[in-house]
Amino acid sequence: MSDQRGIPRRSFLKSAVAIGGTAALSACVDRFGEPDVEQGPEDLSTLPDRQHAWDGSLSTDDHGNVTAARHHALLLLDYEGDGAPTEADREQVEQSFRGLERAYRRSNDGLLFTVGYTPSYFDRFEADLPGSVDLPEPEAMAPFEEPEFDTPDAAVHLASDHGQVVVAAEEALKGEVSTLNGVEMPASLSGVFSVADRRTGFVGEGLPAENDDAAGVPEGEVSEDAPLYMGFKSDFSKSQASEDFVTIGEGPFAGGTTQHVSKIRLHLDQWYEQDSRYHREATMFCPVHAEEGLVEGTGENMGDSTGMEEHSCPAHTEEHAREYGKVGHSQKSARAREDGSPLMIRRDFDATDDGRASLHFVSLQETIGDFAETREAMNGTDVAGESGVGQRTNNGILQYMTVERRGNYLLPPRSLRALPPARPA
């Protein structure tokens, strides 16, 4: 579907989200009209207290895999006040979030959002975070990376299938629009928070192919049905932890979770123009998958599982390194498990920030330590040096990525999402 100038609808909406602002919002409305989106409930107590409880509000595919919303924005925010937040600031922030919830149904067809807080934010309090919360400062997670660290006070993640909704919600939070979807906004974040950084992106069939003019991805190589730049789906339900698993279980922040956000630059020219399909399957999944032809297209044929355990890929990682001279990304990551469950939920999305192909890796886990354990397994330092496996080459997909930024956040339950103290009563 295109507008009157022949610009594909998907590309136009992606660009509008990336540009942001009231001009982009007006352009969306002028060309495509207001999306027909149901308003949220008047009684907000009907919503889950877990901010991160998105799965029940997202669509699923034919295999029961949860399908991500198509358009995303990450707003990194600085608190404008001095010292500990005031009750007036807390009330203003809470009312702004309630405005979003009343304006849009809580779903991918409406709006989903979370707000998280960094270690830097909690440093303003005399009391430390309770022992049930693991929220360290961000750090490099591999010997070969040198990322910069995100140290704002907070981050808001907005997600919707409608690019107009993401842009409108952002503008409402900034105080640039006063009405959303027919609902008067009771407050904004203006005067309490300022935007320190803004990141946007997309995920879903067709979007990466339509946005392959960014540096780092060769034009015309990404298949039309690929949901991500690397050409394969990643939303297999058996490769994701449950929301129950990643939820903090005790203490004043029970019902919350932790979030890690990485900004990763992609280098996919070799991936598509030099590497074979066999190599891509072997290093994304497992050498056995490539040998036996287990992956068709983007991997839709695999249902709800990458088949790691069924084909004993994690247990044979070192053996495969010696035999094939390469190991798979999913194969290595699947070694980080607790009672058979992955340790985290991925909610990442592709981007063209700065005109470069990127991935904003967003993960949820009960503790940042769970993310660190998963990342250590993915690094594959234990198999580097085996046959053709290097520290990054033939070691999963490491050589095609550069981690540029990292940040850690606490996502409190909804009842504490507005400028929480370190030790809630």
N, C-alpha and C positions, 0 to 999 in steps of 0.2 A: 504494500500500500504506500503510495507516494503523495506528496503535496502537489500544488499546482506548478511548482518549479521542477518537478521530477525527482526531488530528493526523497529517497526511501524513508518511510516513516521511522523505522528502527534507528537508522543513522541520525535522523534529525533529532529524535528524542534523546539519544545518547549524547549528542553534541550539546543539546540544551542543558542537560544535567551537568555536563563537564564545564560549561561556561557559567551557569548559574545566574542569579540576579533577577530582578523584576523584568528586565528586557527579554531575557530568555523565556521567562514564564509567559509574558505577553505573546511572544512569538509562537509558543506552543498552543496557546488558547486560540490565537488568530487563525492558525493553519489547521488545527485538528479539533478545536472545541474543547470544552471541559469534559474530562472522562466521567462516565456514569458510575460513580463510586458511592456505595452505601455509607451513610453516616455511622459513627460509633454509637455506643449505648449512652443513654442519659445517666444510668446508674453505673458508675465506673467500678463499683465493688464487684461487679460480675466478671471483671477481667482477672486473669491470673496474677498472683503477687510476684511470680518469677518474671523478671524482665525478659530473660532469655528463652522463655517458653514460646517459641515460634512454631515448632513442628506441627502442632495441632491446628495452626492457622495457615499453613502453607499447602499448596497443591501437592499431589503425589502422582507419579507416573504409573504405567501399567504394572510395574513390578513392586509398587509400594515404596519406592524411593521418594523421599521428600525433595521437591523441586524448589530451588532457590528463587527468590524474587529477582526480576531482570535488571532493575536499576538501583544503584546504591550511592550514598554519599557519606563520608566520614568528616565530621566537623570537630577539629581539635580546638579546645576552648581554654582561655585563661580567665580566672576569677579576678574581677576588678577591685574587690574589697581588700582591705588590709586586715591581716590576722584571720581569726575564726569568722566564719560567715554569720551574718545576723539573721534573726528569725524573719525579718521582713524580706531579705533576699531569698531565704528558703521558700517562703510563701509565694513569691513572684515566680520562682523557677518551677515550683510544683504546679501552679496555675497554668503556666505556659505548656507544660507537658499534658495536663488534663485537657487543654484546648485541642491539642493534636488528637487525643484519644476520642474526643466527642465529634471531631470533624470527620474522621475516617474510620471505617470498620477495621478492626485489627486482623489483617490478612494480607496476603500478597496482592490481592485485588484492591486493597485499601492502602494501609500504611502499617509497617512494623518498625519499631525503633527501640534502641537501648541507650542508656547513658552510663558511662563508667568513669572512675576516678583513679588518678595515678598516685604512686608513692609521693610525688612532689606535692600533690594536694594535701595529703594526710600529714605531711611534715609540719603544717601550720599549727597542729594541735599538740598540746603538752603530752597527752596520753598516746601510747602506741596502739596500733591496731591489735585486736585480740588474737591470741595464739591460733585460733581456728582459721585465720585468714593468712594465706601465703602470698604476699605481694612485694617481691623484691624490686629493686631498681633494674631496668633493662640492662642486658649485657650481650656481648658477642656470644653466639651459640655454636661456633665452629672455629677451628684454628685458622681457617683461610678467609674469614670474613672480618670486615672492619666497618660495621654500620655506625651511623649516627643514632642518637637516642632521643626519642620523643619525651619531653618533660613538660607538657602543658598541664593544666589542672584536670581537665575532663575531656571526654570524647563522646559525641553523639553519633550513632550509626543509624541512618535512615534507609529503608528499603521498600520498594514497591514495584509491581509490574508496570506501573504508569510513571514515565519520567516526569510528567507534569506534577504528579503528587509529591515526588521527592523534592522538586524545585520549590513548589508552593509551601511545603512544610518547612523547608530551610528558611525561606523568606519570612514566614510567620514567626519562627523562632528569633529571627534577627529584628523583628518589629517592622518589616517593610510592607507587610500586608496585614490587614486587620480582620479579614473574613476568610475562612477556609471552608469550601464545600457547603456554603450556606450557614456556617456556624461562626458566630462572633468570637474572636479570640480574646480571652479574659486577660492575657498578659503575654509578654515576650521575654526573652533573655537579655534584651538590651539594657545596658547599664549595670548588669550583674556579670555577664560573660562577654568577652570579645573573642572573635575568631582568630586563632593563632595559625591555623593551617586548614586547608580544605582538600579533600581527596574524593574522587568520584570513580565510578566504574560500572561494569555490566557483566552479566553472565546469562547464558542461554543460547539456544540454537539460533544461528544466523548472525548474532551480534559480533562475534570475533571476525567472521569472514567479511562483514560489511565495514569493519574498522581495521583492516589489515594494511593501512597506509602509514602506520606508525613505524618509527625506527625500531629495529629488532625483530621484525616479523616480515618475511617476504610476501609481497602482494600475490594474491591468487593461489597461495598454497594451503591456506586453512579451509577445510571443507565447510560447506554451507550448513551442515547439520552439527558441527562441533560447537559445544557450549562454552569452551575455553580455548585460548590461543594454542595450546599444545595438542589439540586435536582429539582428546579423549575426555569422556565424562568422568566425574570424580565423586558423584553423589550417591554411591552405593551405600545402602542403609547399614549393611553389615561391616562397613569400614568406618562407621561413625559411632561414637558413644551415645548413650541415651541422655536425654535432658536430666533425668533423675541422677544418672551417674556423675554428671559434672556439677551438680548442685552442692553448695556448701551445706553440710548437714547439721551443724551446731553453732552455738554462739549468737551474738546479736545480728550477724549478717547471714544467718541461716536462710536459705531460699535464694541467695545470690550465687554468683560464680565469678571466676576470674576470666579475663580476656587478654589475649596477646595479639598485637597488630604489627605486622611486618610490611614494609614496602619493598618489593622485590623487582628488580629490572630483569626483563627476559631477553635472551640472546638466541633467537630461533632460526637464523639464517642457515647455520649448519644443520640444525635439527631437520629442516625440510629440504634443503638443497643438496646436502651431501650424505646425510645418514639415510639408511634404508628403512623401509617399513618394519622389517625384522628387528633392526636395532631400536627403533622407537618403541615397539611392543616390549622388547626384552628389558629396556632400561626404565620404562614407565611402570611395567607390571612385574615380570619375572622372565628369565630366559626360557623356562618351560612353556610359558604362554606363546612365545614367538616360535619355538620349535614345533609345538602342536597346533598352531593356528587357532588359538582359543579366542582371539579378539577380532571381532568383525566391526568394521567401520570405527565408530567412536567408542565401542564397547557395550552398545545397547543390548547385544545378545547375551551378556553375562548376568542379566537380571538384577538381583539385589546384592551381589557379592563379586569381588574381584577374583575369588577362587584361590586365595593364597593358601589357606589351610588345606583345602581339598587336594591341592597339588604339592603340599609339603614345601612350599617355597621358603617361608621364614626359617624353618629348621635346616634347610640345605643352603643357606646363603653362602657360607664359606666354601662349601663344595662346588656351588655354581660359579663362584669367583674363579676357582682353579680350573674348572672344566670349560666354561664358556668365555672367560676373560671379561665378564661383566656381570653386574647384579642389578636388580630392579628397585625402583623407588618404593613401590607398594610392598615389595618383598622385605625390604629393610625396615620400613615403618611398622609393618605388622608384627615385628618382634617386640614392640612396646605394648604389652597387654596386661590386664589385671583380671583374673578369672575369665579369660577369653574375650574381654571387652576392650576395644580401643580406649584410650585415655582422654580423648578430646573430640569435640565437634568442630568441623571446618565450616566456615561461612565466608569463604574468600570469593573474590571477583577480579576479573581482568580490568585493565585501565589503559588509557592513552595519555596519562598525565605528562606534561612537558613534551608532548609529541613522541613519546617513547612507549613501546609495549611494556606493560608492567603487570604485576599481580599484587593485589592487596590481600595478604594472607591474614584472615581473621579467624582465630580459634578460641573456643570456650573449653575450660577445664576447671575442675575443683580447685586445683592449686597450680601455680606457675611451674612448680616442680614437675607436674605431669607433662606439661609442654616440653620442658627441658629434657625429660627422659625420652619422649618421642623424637625430639630433634636429634638427640645423641644417637638413637638407633638409625635415623635417616642419614646421619653423617657418614656412616659406614667406615669409620676409621679403623675398625677391627679387620676389615677385608682389604683395605688399601695396601698395595704391594703384592697382592696375589695375582699371578698371571698378568693380564692386561689392565687390571683395575688400579687406577691411580687415586690420589686424594679426592679428585673431582671427576676425572675422565673415566667413562665406563662404570661410574659409581652412581647408579640411578640417574637422576636428572640434574645433579649438582652443577655440572659444567655449563648449563644453559641459564643459570640464575645468578644474580648478584644481589645480596641483601643490602639495601641502602639505609633502612631505618628500622628500629624496633621500639616497641612501647608496651608496657604492662598496665592493666587496669583492673579495678574491682568493680563489678556490676552488682550493686546492692539489690535487694528485693525492691519492688516498686514503692513500698511504704517508706523507704529510706533513700530514694533516688535523688532527692533535691538537697544537694550540699550536705551530705551526712557528716556527723561527728565521727571521730575515730572510735569512740566508745559509746555507742547508742545506749540509752537507758533501757 
